[in-house]
Amino acid sequence: MSAPLLEVRDLCAWYRRETPVLADLSLTLAEHEAVGLIGMNGAGKTTFLKVLSGLLPSWRAASLRFCGQPFHPQDAAFKARRYTVFAEDQPFRYFTFWEYLSYVFAAYRQTPPDVSELIEGFHFASGAGMLMKDLSTGNRKKACLITAFALRPPLLLLDEPVNGLDFQSTEYLYRLIRGYKAHGTVLFSSHILESITLTADRVFVLKDGGIRQTFTGSRIDADAIREALHCENDL
């Protein structure tokens, strides 16, 4: 069998060392799958994505491996193969979307593709020529998501990607997540059960600083996940 795309073993992360947010978190991601990460507010979903994105220096782990090889989140080789969209991204306020798209693709040493289908799917045509600072929260999210799905990295990380989107764009995003397996692996955090049950091949329930339950395939059921989250809330 091929090595997992991503393997994390015994990851701990903190903002204050005496109160760790993540403690002994372990998981693996296979190539070409869609994985949902769910947990109550404060469970550490965004913190985990920040570690993988090289934005949080206060962490330690027994092992981090990508395609079977050890890596550090700030390694150039790893950064070139992953891309992250955070819930509150406000990138390059004085760039238009087109300038932002060109900048990202230049950073990844790629040529921007035709993104007209993504723009149409997200109903973003009216915002494409505006400065990022003048876009609504939802349209800034669309700009970042269009860039991410156009880039098609082997590992796509999405932090609460549904937040701020209108109904039609949300439905389109679900289709993109389901279809991303043709290009790579997507790991996305969410507190919206629908976004998990409609898109994910596997679901990790994050609580007490680690992955405490995993739902796969036909076991991805809203009631079962809701029960797991309610149990977490009772602790």
CYANA upper distance limits for C-alpha pairs under 8 A (distance plus 0.5 A):
  3 ALA  CA     67 CYS  CA      6.51
  3 ALA  CA     68 GLY  CA      5.89
  4 PRO  CA     28 THR  CA      6.90
  4 PRO  CA     29 LEU  CA      6.38
  4 PRO  CA     30 ALA  CA      5.29
  4 PRO  CA     31 GLU  CA      7.14
  4 PRO  CA     66 PHE  CA      7.92
  4 PRO  CA     67 CYS  CA      6.58
  4 PRO  CA     68 GLY  CA      7.22
  5 LEU  CA     28 THR  CA      8.01
  5 LEU  CA     29 LEU  CA      6.12
  5 LEU  CA     30 ALA  CA      5.55
  5 LEU  CA     31 GLU  CA      5.74
  5 LEU  CA     66 PHE  CA      6.00
  5 LEU  CA     67 CYS  CA      5.17
  5 LEU  CA     68 GLY  CA      7.72
  6 LEU  CA     28 THR  CA      6.00
  6 LEU  CA     29 LEU  CA      5.53
  6 LEU  CA     30 ALA  CA      7.39
  6 LEU  CA     64 LEU  CA      8.14
  6 LEU  CA     65 ARG  CA      6.31
  6 LEU  CA     66 PHE  CA      5.12
  6 LEU  CA     67 CYS  CA      6.83
  6 LEU  CA     68 GLY  CA      8.22
  7 GLU  CA     26 SER  CA      8.16
  7 GLU  CA     27 LEU  CA      6.52
  7 GLU  CA     28 THR  CA      4.90
  7 GLU  CA     29 LEU  CA      7.02
  7 GLU  CA     63 SER  CA      8.15
  7 GLU  CA     64 LEU  CA      6.32
  7 GLU  CA     65 ARG  CA      5.56
  7 GLU  CA     66 PHE  CA      6.93
  7 GLU  CA     68 GLY  CA      8.48
  8 VAL  CA     25 LEU  CA      7.87
  8 VAL  CA     26 SER  CA      5.61
  8 VAL  CA     27 LEU  CA      5.81
  8 VAL  CA     28 THR  CA      6.73
  8 VAL  CA     61 ALA  CA      8.13
  8 VAL  CA     63 SER  CA      6.51
  8 VAL  CA     64 LEU  CA      5.36
  8 VAL  CA     65 ARG  CA      7.15
  9 ARG  CA     24 ASP  CA      7.66
  9 ARG  CA     25 LEU  CA      6.94
  9 ARG  CA     26 SER  CA      4.85
  9 ARG  CA     27 LEU  CA      7.14
  9 ARG  CA     61 ALA  CA      6.78
  9 ARG  CA     62 ALA  CA      6.08
  9 ARG  CA     63 SER  CA      5.59
  9 ARG  CA     64 LEU  CA      6.99
 10 ASP  CA     23 ALA  CA      7.59
 10 ASP  CA     24 ASP  CA      4.27
 10 ASP  CA     25 LEU  CA      5.42
 10 ASP  CA     26 SER  CA      5.74
 10 ASP  CA     61 ALA  CA      5.80
 10 ASP  CA     62 ALA  CA      5.92
 10 ASP  CA     63 SER  CA      7.66
 11 LEU  CA     22 LEU  CA      7.34
 11 LEU  CA     23 ALA  CA      6.66
 11 LEU  CA     24 ASP  CA      5.34
 11 LEU  CA     25 LEU  CA      5.29
 11 LEU  CA     26 SER  CA      6.99
 11 LEU  CA     59 TRP  CA      7.66
 11 LEU  CA     60 ARG  CA      6.35
 11 LEU  CA     61 ALA  CA      4.68
 11 LEU  CA     62 ALA  CA      7.23
 11 LEU  CA     63 SER  CA      8.33
 12 CYS  CA     20 PRO  CA      7.44
 12 CYS  CA     21 VAL  CA      7.98
 12 CYS  CA     22 LEU  CA      5.32
 12 CYS  CA     23 ALA  CA      4.84
 12 CYS  CA     24 ASP  CA      6.00
 12 CYS  CA     25 LEU  CA      7.15
 12 CYS  CA     59 TRP  CA      5.97
 12 CYS  CA     60 ARG  CA      5.93
 12 CYS  CA     61 ALA  CA      6.66
 12 CYS  CA    209 GLY  CA      8.46
 13 ALA  CA     20 PRO  CA      6.28
 13 ALA  CA     21 VAL  CA      6.31
 13 ALA  CA     22 LEU  CA      5.45
 13 ALA  CA     23 ALA  CA      7.28
 13 ALA  CA     47 THR  CA      8.06
 13 ALA  CA     48 PHE  CA      8.32
 13 ALA  CA     51 VAL  CA      8.25
 13 ALA  CA     58 SER  CA      6.34
 13 ALA  CA     59 TRP  CA      4.63
 13 ALA  CA     60 ARG  CA      7.10
 14 TRP  CA     19 THR  CA      7.14
 14 TRP  CA     20 PRO  CA      4.83
 14 TRP  CA     21 VAL  CA      5.71
 14 TRP  CA     22 LEU  CA      7.27
 14 TRP  CA     58 SER  CA      6.27
 14 TRP  CA     59 TRP  CA      6.89
 15 TYR  CA     19 THR  CA      8.08
 15 TYR  CA     20 PRO  CA      7.53
 15 TYR  CA     21 VAL  CA      8.03
 15 TYR  CA     58 SER  CA      7.18
 16 ARG  CA     20 PRO  CA      7.16
 20 PRO  CA    209 GLY  CA      8.24
 21 VAL  CA     43 ALA  CA      7.71
 21 VAL  CA     44 GLY  CA      6.31
 21 VAL  CA     47 THR  CA      8.01
 21 VAL  CA    209 GLY  CA      6.27
 22 LEU  CA     44 GLY  CA      6.81
 22 LEU  CA     47 THR  CA      8.36
 22 LEU  CA     48 PHE  CA      8.07
 22 LEU  CA    208 ASP  CA      8.04
 22 LEU  CA    209 GLY  CA      4.42
 22 LEU  CA    210 GLY  CA      6.69
 23 ALA  CA    208 ASP  CA      8.01
 23 ALA  CA    209 GLY  CA      5.15
 23 ALA  CA    210 GLY  CA      6.47
 24 ASP  CA     61 ALA  CA      8.34
 24 ASP  CA    209 GLY  CA      7.52
 24 ASP  CA    210 GLY  CA      6.54
 25 LEU  CA    209 GLY  CA      6.94
 25 LEU  CA    210 GLY  CA      4.65
 25 LEU  CA    211 ILE  CA      6.52
 26 SER  CA    210 GLY  CA      7.39
 26 SER  CA    211 ILE  CA      7.19
 27 LEU  CA    211 ILE  CA      7.80
 29 LEU  CA     33 GLU  CA      8.15
 29 LEU  CA     35 VAL  CA      8.32
 29 LEU  CA    185 THR  CA      8.24
 30 ALA  CA    185 THR  CA      7.83
 31 GLU  CA    181 LYS  CA      8.48
 31 GLU  CA    184 GLY  CA      6.76
 31 GLU  CA    185 THR  CA      6.18
 32 HIS  CA    180 TYR  CA      8.00
 32 HIS  CA    181 LYS  CA      4.75
 32 HIS  CA    182 ALA  CA      7.00
 32 HIS  CA    183 HIS  CA      7.31
 32 HIS  CA    184 GLY  CA      5.12
 32 HIS  CA    185 THR  CA      5.08
 32 HIS  CA    186 VAL  CA      8.34
 33 GLU  CA    180 TYR  CA      8.29
 33 GLU  CA    181 LYS  CA      5.69
 33 GLU  CA    184 GLY  CA      7.58
 33 GLU  CA    185 THR  CA      5.38
 33 GLU  CA    186 VAL  CA      7.04
 33 GLU  CA    200 ALA  CA      8.40
 33 GLU  CA    201 ASP  CA      6.88
 34 ALA  CA    177 ILE  CA      7.32
 34 ALA  CA    178 ARG  CA      7.29
 34 ALA  CA    180 TYR  CA      7.88
 34 ALA  CA    181 LYS  CA      7.10
 34 ALA  CA    185 THR  CA      6.34
 34 ALA  CA    186 VAL  CA      5.43
 34 ALA  CA    187 LEU  CA      6.64
 34 ALA  CA    188 PHE  CA      8.49
 34 ALA  CA    199 THR  CA      7.47
 34 ALA  CA    200 ALA  CA      5.46
 34 ALA  CA    201 ASP  CA      5.91
 34 ALA  CA    202 ARG  CA      7.39
 35 VAL  CA    185 THR  CA      8.34
 35 VAL  CA    186 VAL  CA      6.72
 35 VAL  CA    187 LEU  CA      5.34
 35 VAL  CA    188 PHE  CA      6.96
 35 VAL  CA    200 ALA  CA      5.57
 35 VAL  CA    201 ASP  CA      6.34
 35 VAL  CA    202 ARG  CA      5.43
 35 VAL  CA    203 VAL  CA      6.21
 35 VAL  CA    204 PHE  CA      8.04
 36 GLY  CA    187 LEU  CA      6.40
 36 GLY  CA    188 PHE  CA      5.65
 36 GLY  CA    189 SER  CA      6.28
 36 GLY  CA    190 SER  CA      7.65
 36 GLY  CA    196 ILE  CA      6.21
 36 GLY  CA    200 ALA  CA      6.10
 36 GLY  CA    201 ASP  CA      8.39
 36 GLY  CA    202 ARG  CA      6.81
 36 GLY  CA    203 VAL  CA      5.13
 36 GLY  CA    204 PHE  CA      6.72
 37 LEU  CA     45 LYS  CA      7.47
 37 LEU  CA    187 LEU  CA      7.65
 37 LEU  CA    188 PHE  CA      6.46
 37 LEU  CA    189 SER  CA      4.98
 37 LEU  CA    190 SER  CA      6.88
 37 LEU  CA    203 VAL  CA      6.34
 37 LEU  CA    204 PHE  CA      5.41
 37 LEU  CA    205 VAL  CA      6.68
 37 LEU  CA    206 LEU  CA      7.44
 38 ILE  CA     45 LYS  CA      7.81
 38 ILE  CA    189 SER  CA      6.31
 38 ILE  CA    190 SER  CA      5.99
 38 ILE  CA    191 HIS  CA      6.40
 38 ILE  CA    203 VAL  CA      7.74
 38 ILE  CA    204 PHE  CA      6.77
 38 ILE  CA    205 VAL  CA      5.64
 38 ILE  CA    206 LEU  CA      6.56
 39 GLY  CA     43 ALA  CA      6.10
 39 GLY  CA     44 GLY  CA      8.38
 39 GLY  CA     45 LYS  CA      7.61
 39 GLY  CA    190 SER  CA      8.27
 39 GLY  CA    191 HIS  CA      7.15
 39 GLY  CA    205 VAL  CA      6.24
 39 GLY  CA    206 LEU  CA      5.49
 39 GLY  CA    207 LYS  CA      6.82
 39 GLY  CA    229 LEU  CA      7.21
 40 MET  CA    191 HIS  CA      7.64
 40 MET  CA    206 LEU  CA      8.45
 40 MET  CA    207 LYS  CA      8.11
 40 MET  CA    229 LEU  CA      7.46
 40 MET  CA    232 GLU  CA      8.29
 40 MET  CA    233 ASN  CA      7.96
 41 ASN  CA    191 HIS  CA      8.50
 43 ALA  CA    206 LEU  CA      6.78
 43 ALA  CA    207 LYS  CA      6.12
 43 ALA  CA    208 ASP  CA      7.66
 43 ALA  CA    209 GLY  CA      7.22
 44 GLY  CA     48 PHE  CA      6.56
 44 GLY  CA    206 LEU  CA      7.94
 44 GLY  CA    207 LYS  CA      8.50
 44 GLY  CA    209 GLY  CA      7.34
 45 LYS  CA     49 LEU  CA      7.06
 45 LYS  CA    159 ASP  CA      8.31
 45 LYS  CA    189 SER  CA      6.74
 45 LYS  CA    206 LEU  CA      7.87
 46 THR  CA     50 LYS  CA      6.59
 46 THR  CA     86 PHE  CA      8.45
 46 THR  CA    159 ASP  CA      6.90
 46 THR  CA    189 SER  CA      8.07
 47 THR  CA     51 VAL  CA      6.83
 47 THR  CA     56 LEU  CA      8.19
 48 PHE  CA     52 LEU  CA      6.98
 49 LEU  CA     53 SER  CA      6.54
 49 LEU  CA     84 THR  CA      8.40
 49 LEU  CA    157 LEU  CA      7.56
 49 LEU  CA    159 ASP  CA      7.83
 50 LYS  CA     54 GLY  CA      6.70
 50 LYS  CA     55 LEU  CA      5.58
 50 LYS  CA     56 LEU  CA      6.15
 51 VAL  CA     55 LEU  CA      6.42
 51 VAL  CA     56 LEU  CA      5.61
 51 VAL  CA     57 PRO  CA      7.82
 51 VAL  CA     59 TRP  CA      7.90
 51 VAL  CA     73 PRO  CA      7.44
 52 LEU  CA     73 PRO  CA      5.88
 53 SER  CA     73 PRO  CA      6.53
 53 SER  CA     74 GLN  CA      7.95
 53 SER  CA     79 LYS  CA      8.08
 53 SER  CA     83 TYR  CA      8.30
 53 SER  CA     84 THR  CA      7.31
 54 GLY  CA     73 PRO  CA      5.23
 54 GLY  CA     74 GLN  CA      5.55
 63 SER  CA     70 PRO  CA      7.72
 64 LEU  CA     70 PRO  CA      6.12
 64 LEU  CA     71 PHE  CA      6.41
 64 LEU  CA     72 HIS  CA      7.67
 65 ARG  CA     69 GLN  CA      5.47
 65 ARG  CA     70 PRO  CA      4.74
 65 ARG  CA     71 PHE  CA      6.13
 66 PHE  CA     70 PRO  CA      6.84
 66 PHE  CA     71 PHE  CA      6.97
 66 PHE  CA     78 PHE  CA      8.19
 71 PHE  CA     75 ASP  CA      7.16
 71 PHE  CA     78 PHE  CA      7.52
 72 HIS  CA     78 PHE  CA      8.10
 73 PRO  CA     78 PHE  CA      7.15
 73 PRO  CA     79 LYS  CA      7.50
 74 GLN  CA     78 PHE  CA      7.76
 74 GLN  CA     79 LYS  CA      7.06
 75 ASP  CA     79 LYS  CA      6.69
 76 ALA  CA     80 ALA  CA      6.61
 77 ALA  CA     81 ARG  CA      7.37
 78 PHE  CA     82 ARG  CA      7.09
 79 LYS  CA     83 TYR  CA      7.80
 80 ALA  CA    108 TYR  CA      6.62
 80 ALA  CA    153 PRO  CA      8.44
 81 ARG  CA    153 PRO  CA      5.86
 81 ARG  CA    154 PRO  CA      6.14
 81 ARG  CA    155 LEU  CA      6.83
 82 ARG  CA    153 PRO  CA      5.89
 82 ARG  CA    154 PRO  CA      6.74
 82 ARG  CA    155 LEU  CA      5.15
 82 ARG  CA    156 LEU  CA      6.18
 82 ARG  CA    157 LEU  CA      7.84
 83 TYR  CA    148 ALA  CA      7.23
 83 TYR  CA    153 PRO  CA      6.90
 83 TYR  CA    155 LEU  CA      7.20
 83 TYR  CA    156 LEU  CA      5.72
 83 TYR  CA    157 LEU  CA      6.58
 84 THR  CA    148 ALA  CA      8.05
 84 THR  CA    156 LEU  CA      6.64
 84 THR  CA    157 LEU  CA      5.07
 84 THR  CA    158 LEU  CA      6.29
 84 THR  CA    159 ASP  CA      8.20
 85 VAL  CA     89 ASP  CA      7.35
 85 VAL  CA    144 CYS  CA      6.94
 85 VAL  CA    145 LEU  CA      7.43
 85 VAL  CA    148 ALA  CA      7.79
 85 VAL  CA    157 LEU  CA      6.87
 85 VAL  CA    158 LEU  CA      5.47
 85 VAL  CA    159 ASP  CA      6.58
 85 VAL  CA    161 PRO  CA      8.03
 86 PHE  CA    158 LEU  CA      6.72
 86 PHE  CA    159 ASP  CA      5.22
 86 PHE  CA    160 GLU  CA      7.71
 86 PHE  CA    161 PRO  CA      8.06
 87 ALA  CA    141 LYS  CA      8.20
 87 ALA  CA    158 LEU  CA      8.34
 87 ALA  CA    159 ASP  CA      5.70
 87 ALA  CA    160 GLU  CA      5.90
 87 ALA  CA    161 PRO  CA      6.81
 87 ALA  CA    163 ASN  CA      7.41
 89 ASP  CA    140 ARG  CA      8.14
 89 ASP  CA    141 LYS  CA      7.77
 89 ASP  CA    144 CYS  CA      8.27
 90 GLN  CA    132 MET  CA      8.04
 90 GLN  CA    133 LYS  CA      8.11
 90 GLN  CA    140 ARG  CA      7.57
 91 PRO  CA    132 MET  CA      7.74
 92 PHE  CA    100 TYR  CA      7.59
 92 PHE  CA    132 MET  CA      7.33
 92 PHE  CA    133 LYS  CA      8.45
 93 ARG  CA    131 LEU  CA      7.03
 93 ARG  CA    132 MET  CA      5.32
 93 ARG  CA    133 LYS  CA      4.98
 94 TYR  CA    131 LEU  CA      6.07
 94 TYR  CA    132 MET  CA      6.71
 94 TYR  CA    133 LYS  CA      6.91
 95 PHE  CA     99 GLU  CA      6.00
 95 PHE  CA    100 TYR  CA      6.30
 95 PHE  CA    131 LEU  CA      5.90
 95 PHE  CA    132 MET  CA      6.39
 96 THR  CA    100 TYR  CA      6.65
 96 THR  CA    128 ALA  CA      7.38
 96 THR  CA    129 GLY  CA      6.17
 96 THR  CA    130 MET  CA      5.79
 96 THR  CA    131 LEU  CA      4.75
 96 THR  CA    132 MET  CA      6.07
 97 PHE  CA    101 LEU  CA      6.53
 97 PHE  CA    127 GLY  CA      8.28
 97 PHE  CA    128 ALA  CA      5.76
 97 PHE  CA    129 GLY  CA      6.83
 97 PHE  CA    130 MET  CA      7.41
 97 PHE  CA    131 LEU  CA      7.44
 97 PHE  CA    132 MET  CA      6.99
 97 PHE  CA    143 ALA  CA      6.76
 98 TRP  CA    102 SER  CA      6.68
 98 TRP  CA    128 ALA  CA      7.15
 98 TRP  CA    129 GLY  CA      7.45
 99 GLU  CA    103 TYR  CA      6.58
100 TYR  CA    104 VAL  CA      6.73
101 LEU  CA    105 PHE  CA      6.77
101 LEU  CA    112 PRO  CA      7.69
101 LEU  CA    147 THR  CA      6.40
102 SER  CA    106 ALA  CA      6.54
102 SER  CA    111 THR  CA      8.44
102 SER  CA    112 PRO  CA      6.92
103 TYR  CA    107 ALA  CA      6.69
104 VAL  CA    108 TYR  CA      6.84
104 VAL  CA    147 THR  CA      8.28
105 PHE  CA    109 ARG  CA      6.43
105 PHE  CA    110 GLN  CA      5.51
105 PHE  CA    111 THR  CA      6.52
105 PHE  CA    112 PRO  CA      6.37
105 PHE  CA    151 LEU  CA      7.67
106 ALA  CA    110 GLN  CA      6.31
106 ALA  CA    111 THR  CA      7.52
112 PRO  CA    150 ALA  CA      8.22
112 PRO  CA    151 LEU  CA      8.29
113 PRO  CA    150 ALA  CA      7.43
115 VAL  CA    119 ILE  CA      6.69
115 VAL  CA    146 ILE  CA      7.98
115 VAL  CA    150 ALA  CA      7.17
116 SER  CA    120 GLU  CA      6.59
117 GLU  CA    121 GLY  CA      6.51
118 LEU  CA    122 PHE  CA      6.64
118 LEU  CA    146 ILE  CA      6.45
118 LEU  CA    150 ALA  CA      8.36
119 ILE  CA    123 HIS  CA      6.40
119 ILE  CA    124 PHE  CA      5.55
119 ILE  CA    125 ALA  CA      6.46
119 ILE  CA    146 ILE  CA      7.47
120 GLU  CA    124 PHE  CA      6.86
120 GLU  CA    125 ALA  CA      7.20
121 GLY  CA    169 SER  CA      7.34
121 GLY  CA    172 TYR  CA      6.66
122 PHE  CA    142 LYS  CA      7.04
122 PHE  CA    146 ILE  CA      8.49
122 PHE  CA    168 GLN  CA      7.96
122 PHE  CA    169 SER  CA      5.40
122 PHE  CA    172 TYR  CA      7.31
122 PHE  CA    173 LEU  CA      8.46
123 HIS  CA    169 SER  CA      7.62
124 PHE  CA    128 ALA  CA      6.80
124 PHE  CA    139 ASN  CA      7.46
124 PHE  CA    142 LYS  CA      7.57
124 PHE  CA    143 ALA  CA      8.30
127 GLY  CA    135 LEU  CA      7.29
127 GLY  CA    139 ASN  CA      7.35
128 ALA  CA    143 ALA  CA      8.23
130 MET  CA    134 ASP  CA      7.08
130 MET  CA    135 LEU  CA      7.36
131 LEU  CA    135 LEU  CA      7.30
132 MET  CA    140 ARG  CA      7.01
135 LEU  CA    139 ASN  CA      6.15
135 LEU  CA    140 ARG  CA      6.25
136 SER  CA    140 ARG  CA      6.65
137 THR  CA    141 LYS  CA      6.82
137 THR  CA    164 GLY  CA      6.72
138 GLY  CA    142 LYS  CA      6.78
138 GLY  CA    163 ASN  CA      8.20
138 GLY  CA    164 GLY  CA      4.97
138 GLY  CA    165 LEU  CA      5.68
138 GLY  CA    166 ASP  CA      8.03
139 ASN  CA    143 ALA  CA      6.67
139 ASN  CA    165 LEU  CA      8.36
140 ARG  CA    144 CYS  CA      6.87
141 LYS  CA    145 LEU  CA      6.62
141 LYS  CA    161 PRO  CA      8.17
141 LYS  CA    164 GLY  CA      7.62
141 LYS  CA    165 LEU  CA      7.96
142 LYS  CA    146 ILE  CA      6.44
142 LYS  CA    165 LEU  CA      8.15
143 ALA  CA    147 THR  CA      6.80
144 CYS  CA    148 ALA  CA      6.68
145 LEU  CA    149 PHE  CA      6.60
145 LEU  CA    161 PRO  CA      8.45
146 ILE  CA    150 ALA  CA      6.48
147 THR  CA    151 LEU  CA      6.60
148 ALA  CA    152 ARG  CA      6.98
148 ALA  CA    153 PRO  CA      8.38
148 ALA  CA    156 LEU  CA      7.95
149 PHE  CA    176 LEU  CA      8.28
152 ARG  CA    156 LEU  CA      7.92
152 ARG  CA    183 HIS  CA      6.84
152 ARG  CA    184 GLY  CA      7.64
153 PRO  CA    183 HIS  CA      8.14
153 PRO  CA    184 GLY  CA      7.16
154 PRO  CA    183 HIS  CA      7.32
154 PRO  CA    184 GLY  CA      4.91
154 PRO  CA    185 THR  CA      6.47
155 LEU  CA    184 GLY  CA      6.57
155 LEU  CA    185 THR  CA      5.56
155 LEU  CA    186 VAL  CA      6.36
155 LEU  CA    187 LEU  CA      8.09
156 LEU  CA    184 GLY  CA      8.07
156 LEU  CA    185 THR  CA      6.73
156 LEU  CA    186 VAL  CA      5.13
156 LEU  CA    187 LEU  CA      6.80
157 LEU  CA    186 VAL  CA      6.43
157 LEU  CA    187 LEU  CA      5.57
157 LEU  CA    188 PHE  CA      6.24
158 LEU  CA    186 VAL  CA      8.01
158 LEU  CA    187 LEU  CA      6.84
158 LEU  CA    188 PHE  CA      4.94
158 LEU  CA    189 SER  CA      6.89
159 ASP  CA    188 PHE  CA      6.23
159 ASP  CA    189 SER  CA      5.58
159 ASP  CA    190 SER  CA      7.54
160 GLU  CA    188 PHE  CA      7.35
160 GLU  CA    189 SER  CA      5.73
160 GLU  CA    190 SER  CA      5.25
160 GLU  CA    191 HIS  CA      7.82
161 PRO  CA    188 PHE  CA      7.84
161 PRO  CA    189 SER  CA      8.12
161 PRO  CA    190 SER  CA      7.87
162 VAL  CA    170 THR  CA      6.63
162 VAL  CA    173 LEU  CA      8.29
162 VAL  CA    190 SER  CA      8.22
162 VAL  CA    195 SER  CA      8.19
165 LEU  CA    169 SER  CA      6.41
165 LEU  CA    170 THR  CA      6.33
166 ASP  CA    170 THR  CA      6.58
167 PHE  CA    171 GLU  CA      6.82
168 GLN  CA    172 TYR  CA      6.81
169 SER  CA    173 LEU  CA      6.54
170 THR  CA    174 TYR  CA      6.81
171 GLU  CA    175 ARG  CA      7.10
172 TYR  CA    176 LEU  CA      6.86
173 LEU  CA    177 ILE  CA      6.69
174 TYR  CA    178 ARG  CA      6.72
174 TYR  CA    195 SER  CA      7.48
174 TYR  CA    198 LEU  CA      7.67
174 TYR  CA    199 THR  CA      6.63
175 ARG  CA    179 GLY  CA      6.59
175 ARG  CA    199 THR  CA      8.27
176 LEU  CA    180 TYR  CA      6.43
177 ILE  CA    181 LYS  CA      8.28
177 ILE  CA    186 VAL  CA      7.62
177 ILE  CA    199 THR  CA      6.84
178 ARG  CA    199 THR  CA      5.76
178 ARG  CA    200 ALA  CA      7.77
180 TYR  CA    184 GLY  CA      6.61
180 TYR  CA    185 THR  CA      7.31
180 TYR  CA    186 VAL  CA      7.42
181 LYS  CA    185 THR  CA      6.34
181 LYS  CA    186 VAL  CA      8.08
190 SER  CA    195 SER  CA      7.62
190 SER  CA    196 ILE  CA      7.68
192 ILE  CA    196 ILE  CA      7.43
193 LEU  CA    197 THR  CA      6.66
193 LEU  CA    222 ALA  CA      6.88
193 LEU  CA    225 ILE  CA      8.43
193 LEU  CA    226 ARG  CA      8.40
194 GLU  CA    198 LEU  CA      6.39
194 GLU  CA    222 ALA  CA      8.16
195 SER  CA    199 THR  CA      6.77
196 ILE  CA    200 ALA  CA      6.01
196 ILE  CA    203 VAL  CA      7.71
197 THR  CA    220 ILE  CA      6.60
197 THR  CA    221 ASP  CA      7.04
197 THR  CA    222 ALA  CA      7.01
201 ASP  CA    216 THR  CA      6.57
201 ASP  CA    217 GLY  CA      6.20
202 ARG  CA    214 THR  CA      7.48
202 ARG  CA    215 PHE  CA      6.12
202 ARG  CA    216 THR  CA      5.00
202 ARG  CA    217 GLY  CA      7.05
202 ARG  CA    220 ILE  CA      7.81
203 VAL  CA    214 THR  CA      6.06
203 VAL  CA    215 PHE  CA      5.48
203 VAL  CA    216 THR  CA      6.96
203 VAL  CA    220 ILE  CA      7.59
204 PHE  CA    211 ILE  CA      6.61
204 PHE  CA    212 ARG  CA      8.07
204 PHE  CA    213 GLN  CA      6.54
204 PHE  CA    214 THR  CA      5.20
204 PHE  CA    215 PHE  CA      7.13
205 VAL  CA    211 ILE  CA      6.14
205 VAL  CA    212 ARG  CA      6.39
205 VAL  CA    213 GLN  CA      5.64
205 VAL  CA    214 THR  CA      6.70
205 VAL  CA    225 ILE  CA      8.43
205 VAL  CA    228 ALA  CA      8.15
205 VAL  CA    229 LEU  CA      8.20
206 LEU  CA    210 GLY  CA      6.02
206 LEU  CA    211 ILE  CA      5.13
206 LEU  CA    212 ARG  CA      6.56
206 LEU  CA    213 GLN  CA      8.00
207 LYS  CA    211 ILE  CA      6.94
207 LYS  CA    212 ARG  CA      6.83
207 LYS  CA    232 GLU  CA      7.13
208 ASP  CA    212 ARG  CA      8.43
213 GLN  CA    228 ALA  CA      8.35
215 PHE  CA    219 ARG  CA      6.01
215 PHE  CA    220 ILE  CA      5.76
215 PHE  CA    225 ILE  CA      8.48
216 THR  CA    220 ILE  CA      6.16
219 ARG  CA    224 ALA  CA      8.46
220 ILE  CA    224 ALA  CA      7.99
220 ILE  CA    225 ILE  CA      7.84
221 ASP  CA    225 ILE  CA      6.71
222 ALA  CA    226 ARG  CA      6.40
223 ASP  CA    227 GLU  CA      6.56
224 ALA  CA    228 ALA  CA      6.81
225 ILE  CA    229 LEU  CA      6.73
226 ARG  CA    230 HIS  CA      6.58
227 GLU  CA    231 CYS  CA      6.61
228 ALA  CA    232 GLU  CA      6.83
229 LEU  CA    233 ASN  CA      6.76
230 HIS  CA    234 ASP  CA      6.85
231 CYS  CA    235 LEU  CA      7.23
